[in-house]
Amino acid sequence: MPRRQRQLDELHDLCRSGGVARAVDLAFEHFAIFGRDDEVVDLLADAIEAAKVPEDVRRRFVELDATSQR
């Protein structure tokens, strides 16, 4: 299985299991290697909306979204 797919699978697993903070961190790495992926942005946005995540995680997500749009 290619690395890109492994990371996508891990991102989905982390979001389902409540590991949203780790998923945001992994998304930074994923975007650095493979470029922006709107599906990942949507996945993280939905997970953040559904979970009670700390404000710093929300800020990191906003940073990820803004940084990857350049």
Summary of the structure (lengths in Angstrom):
residues: 70
radius of gyration: 11.1
end to end distance: 29.4
largest distance: 34.5
contacts: 187
relative contact order: 0.17
helix: 81%
strand: 0%
